[in-house]
Amino acid sequence: MLSPNDLGSFLTVEGCRKIDINSLVREVRKDLKRAILEAKIQVFDQEVELTTTKTRFGGDRFWFLCPECQKRVGTLYQSKEKLSCRNCLNIGYIGQRYEDMLKYN
């Protein structure tokens, strides 16, 4: 007969090795991020590098590196000649085109 203080051969949580799904996902994400950063990706037949910055809450934000100026950007644009950021291509938004005209009216 068992007494209350006798655990005997009962299996307990403390005696087992545990695998936490959140820890597993974190590790897989780290490996995936590392693999993505080490690989150069092909965008419109041009090689583009990626980089990351840390976020306030410990995450990572992915960025393209502009093939021309090497600055971090979230969007690249393809013109007839090249793939670059909008500053390198010297392109703006439609609203910016008419902004000066509205100031003078």
DRENDO-1510 file (C-alpha; in Angstrom, 1 decimal, always signed):
<recs>
REC; n; res; u; v; w
REC; 1; MET; +0.0; +0.0; +0.0 .
REC; 2; LEU; +1.3; +3.5; -0.9 .
REC; 3; SER; +1.6; +6.3; +1.6 .
REC; 4; PRO; +0.9; +9.9; +0.6 .
REC; 5; ASN; +4.7; +10.7; +0.6 .
REC; 6; ASP; +5.7; +7.7; -1.5 .
REC; 7; LEU; +5.8; +8.5; -5.2 .
REC; 8; GLY; +6.9; +5.0; -6.1 .
REC; 9; SER; +7.3; +4.6; -9.8 .
REC; 10; PHE; +4.7; +7.1; -10.9 .
REC; 11; LEU; +5.8; +9.2; -13.9 .
REC; 12; THR; +5.8; +13.0; -13.1 .
REC; 13; VAL; +6.2; +16.0; -15.3 .
REC; 14; GLU; +9.4; +17.0; -13.5 .
REC; 15; GLY; +11.0; +13.7; -14.4 .
REC; 16; CYS; +10.4; +14.0; -18.1 .
REC; 17; ARG; +12.2; +15.9; -20.8 .
REC; 18; LYS; +9.9; +18.5; -22.4 .
REC; 19; ILE; +9.6; +20.0; -25.8 .
REC; 20; ASP; +7.8; +23.3; -25.9 .
REC; 21; ILE; +6.2; +24.2; -29.2 .
REC; 22; ASN; +7.0; +27.9; -28.8 .
REC; 23; SER; +10.7; +27.1; -28.3 .
REC; 24; LEU; +10.7; +24.8; -31.2 .
REC; 25; VAL; +9.1; +27.4; -33.5 .
REC; 26; ARG; +11.6; +30.1; -32.3 .
REC; 27; GLU; +14.5; +27.8; -33.1 .
REC; 28; VAL; +13.1; +26.9; -36.5 .
REC; 29; ARG; +12.5; +30.6; -37.3 .
REC; 30; LYS; +16.1; +31.4; -36.3 .
REC; 31; ASP; +17.4; +28.7; -38.6 .
REC; 32; LEU; +15.1; +29.9; -41.4 .
REC; 33; LYS; +16.1; +33.5; -41.0 .
REC; 34; ARG; +19.8; +32.6; -41.0 .
REC; 35; ALA; +19.3; +30.6; -44.2 .
REC; 36; ILE; +17.3; +33.4; -45.9 .
REC; 37; LEU; +20.0; +36.0; -45.0 .
REC; 38; GLU; +22.8; +33.8; -46.2 .
REC; 39; ALA; +21.2; +33.2; -49.6 .
REC; 40; LYS; +21.0; +35.8; -52.3 .
REC; 41; ILE; +17.6; +35.8; -53.9 .
REC; 42; GLN; +16.7; +36.4; -57.5 .
REC; 43; VAL; +14.3; +39.2; -58.2 .
REC; 44; PHE; +13.4; +40.0; -61.8 .
REC; 45; ASP; +16.6; +38.2; -62.9 .
REC; 46; GLN; +18.8; +40.2; -60.6 .
REC; 47; GLU; +20.6; +39.1; -57.4 .
REC; 48; VAL; +19.4; +40.9; -54.3 .
REC; 49; GLU; +20.7; +40.6; -50.7 .
REC; 50; LEU; +18.6; +40.7; -47.6 .
REC; 51; THR; +19.4; +42.1; -44.1 .
REC; 52; THR; +17.6; +42.5; -40.8 .
REC; 53; THR; +17.2; +45.0; -38.0 .
REC; 54; LYS; +16.1; +44.2; -34.4 .
REC; 55; THR; +12.6; +45.4; -33.4 .
REC; 56; ARG; +11.7; +46.9; -30.0 .
REC; 57; PHE; +10.2; +43.6; -28.8 .
REC; 58; GLY; +13.2; +41.4; -29.7 .
REC; 59; GLY; +12.1; +40.3; -33.2 .
REC; 60; ASP; +13.7; +40.8; -36.5 .
REC; 61; ARG; +12.5; +42.9; -39.5 .
REC; 62; PHE; +13.7; +41.9; -42.9 .
REC; 63; TRP; +14.9; +44.4; -45.5 .
REC; 64; PHE; +16.1; +44.4; -49.1 .
REC; 65; LEU; +19.5; +45.9; -49.7 .
REC; 66; CYS; +19.2; +48.2; -52.7 .
REC; 67; PRO; +21.5; +46.8; -55.4 .
REC; 68; GLU; +22.6; +50.3; -56.3 .
REC; 69; CYS; +23.0; +52.3; -53.1 .
REC; 70; GLN; +23.1; +49.3; -50.6 .
REC; 71; LYS; +20.5; +51.1; -48.3 .
REC; 72; ARG; +17.9; +49.1; -46.4 .
REC; 73; VAL; +14.5; +49.3; -48.1 .
REC; 74; GLY; +11.2; +47.6; -47.9 .
REC; 75; THR; +10.3; +47.9; -51.6 .
REC; 76; LEU; +12.3; +47.7; -54.7 .
REC; 77; TYR; +11.1; +48.9; -58.1 .
REC; 78; GLN; +12.0; +47.7; -61.6 .
REC; 79; SER; +12.4; +50.2; -64.3 .
REC; 80; LYS; +13.3; +49.4; -67.9 .
REC; 81; GLU; +17.1; +49.4; -67.1 .
REC; 82; LYS; +17.5; +48.3; -63.5 .
REC; 83; LEU; +16.1; +47.2; -60.1 .
REC; 84; SER; +16.6; +49.8; -57.4 .
REC; 85; CYS; +14.9; +51.7; -54.6 .
REC; 86; ARG; +12.8; +54.7; -55.5 .
REC; 87; ASN; +15.5; +57.2; -54.5 .
REC; 88; CYS; +18.0; +55.6; -56.9 .
REC; 89; LEU; +15.4; +55.6; -59.6 .
REC; 90; ASN; +14.4; +59.1; -58.8 .
REC; 91; ILE; +10.7; +58.2; -58.8 .
REC; 92; GLY; +7.9; +59.7; -56.6 .
REC; 93; TYR; +4.2; +59.2; -55.9 .
REC; 94; ILE; +1.5; +60.7; -58.1 .
REC; 95; GLY; +0.4; +63.0; -55.2 .
REC; 96; GLN; +3.9; +64.5; -55.0 .
REC; 97; ARG; +3.7; +65.5; -58.7 .
REC; 98; TYR; +0.8; +67.9; -58.1 .
REC; 99; GLU; +1.9; +69.0; -54.6 .
REC; 100; ASP; +3.8; +72.1; -55.8 .
REC; 101; MET; +0.9; +73.1; -58.1 .
REC; 102; LEU; -1.6; +73.1; -55.2 .
REC; 103; LYS; +0.7; +75.4; -53.1 .
REC; 104; TYR; +0.4; +78.2; -55.6 .
REC; 105; ASN; -3.3; +78.1; -56.2 .
</recs>
